[in-house]
Structures are given as structure tokens and as C-alpha cells.
Amino acid sequence: MPKFRFETVEFGQTTTFEEDLSGADLASPRAIERAHAALIAGAPAGVDQSGSITKV
């Protein structure tokens, strides 16, 4: 299985996560899930997540 590395950059800090996925076609939906989770995590604190970036 291919391994994909996801990076989320928020306010100059990078969080890295690696995951084995069965194919490249699953990487984009997984990146969207991770970006959505990052937005939700910042919402209760009132943090502006507009500068957040998720890369695969």
C-alpha cells in the first residue's frame, strides 16, 4: 500500500500525519477530511482558519 504524508500548516506551525491508503484516488478525499477537521477544531476557539493549508 502506498504511504501518503499529509501536512497541515496553521499559523506557521506544521502538523504531519502519514497514512497508508490503497490508492492515490483516496488521498484527496482524506486531505479534505483532515482540512475539515482542522477547521472544526478552530471554530469553538473563534480562531480564524482562513490561513490554514493542508498538503498531500
C-alpha positions in Angstrom: 0.0 0.0 0.0 1.3 3.5 -0.8 2.1 5.8 2.1 0.8 9.4 1.9 2.1 12.3 4.0 -0.4 15.0 5.0 0.8 18.3 6.3 -1.4 20.9 7.9 0.1 24.4 8.3 -1.6 26.7 10.7 0.0 30.0 11.9 3.4 28.9 10.9 3.3 25.5 12.7 3.2 22.3 10.6 1.5 19.1 11.8 2.5 16.0 9.8 0.5 12.8 9.5 1.3 9.7 7.4 -1.3 7.2 6.4 -1.3 4.0 4.2 -4.0 4.2 1.6 -4.9 1.7 -1.1 -4.5 4.2 -3.9 -3.8 7.8 -4.9 -7.5 8.4 -5.6 -8.2 8.2 -1.8 -5.6 10.8 -0.9 -7.6 13.9 -2.0 -10.8 12.9 -0.1 -8.6 12.1 3.0 -7.0 15.6 2.7 -10.4 17.2 2.6 -11.4 15.3 5.7 -8.3 16.4 7.5 -8.8 20.1 6.4 -12.4 20.0 7.6 -11.4 18.6 10.9 -8.8 21.4 11.4 -11.5 24.0 10.6 -13.9 22.5 13.1 -11.2 22.3 15.8 -10.5 26.0 15.5 -14.2 27.0 15.4 -15.0 26.8 19.1 -12.0 28.9 20.0 -13.0 31.5 17.5 -9.7 31.1 15.6 -9.6 32.4 12.0 -8.6 29.3 10.0 -8.6 31.0 6.6 -4.8 30.8 6.5 -4.7 27.0 7.2 -3.2 24.9 4.4 -3.4 21.1 4.0 -0.9 19.4 1.6 -0.6 15.8 0.5 
